[in-house]
């Protein structure tokens, strides 16, 4: 059950959904000079542009997860915060939470990460991973509990330039979709252990209908997200390549163009759905859904 929830959550986070890496797996660590400094806490009301999105994630008819996704844009810089946690009856049975944050610069309509951190909480145990960058290239990587030495050598240095952390990948995908350039073809991702590509292909347009679980109704444009393994995966681990995510985007008034309003997650553990339930602009104005 933990594996199913964890990977459904990852699919949801890569929204535009992994988002984050397969968090409870053991991660790799090259020997590095120092631990990256912790990312400072985000202000309650970020200056500049951006948006805050809240999703409910359903699996097997049950609300299993909640996802909060916050993008702050200011002065050519970005900061993305995400929190995924078990909710509903699933949350009562299986308490799990993942917090992730990435920050960096916006350069030529792309993201250049500077720091990434996530913390995976499961039944009183915590795994943290931090990645620091030098000129946009992963340089300082640290995990607690420590990484394994074999995994540290699994991704060669020549595969790292041009890659971004999972949360920066989500940021790049969402911002490019929001700007009207839907379905960013390829985003190179490195999560501290694995190097993979996130690939989007267009699905065209459709009209979405509202339901008790899905508040949005209206036209939407779609992209299908698939993953290609590059390096660092355990032999026989093909879970990521068997996962696909249909992302449906619409303009719901954030001031940043189209954002994901609905996702269908096809995974080896079954089908899940993520529905946008609430959206705020950077000035904290509620533009979609109802207050919490």
Buried (B, 14 or more C-beta within 10 A) or exposed (E): EEEBBBBBBBBBBBBBBBBBBBBBBBBBBBEBEEBBEEBEEBEEEBEEBBBBBBBBBBBEEEBBBBBBBBBBBBEEBBBBBBBBBBBBEBBEEBEBBBBBBBBBBBEEEBBBBBBBBBBBBBEEEEBBBBBBBEEBBBBBBBBEEEBBEEBBEBBEEEBBEEBBBBBBBBBBBBBBBBEEEBBBEEBBBBBBBBBBBBBBEEBEEEEBEEEEEBBBEEEBBBBBBBBEBBBBBEEEEEBBBEBBBBBBBBBBBBBBBBBBBBBBBBBEBEEBBBBBBBBBBBEEEBBBBEEE
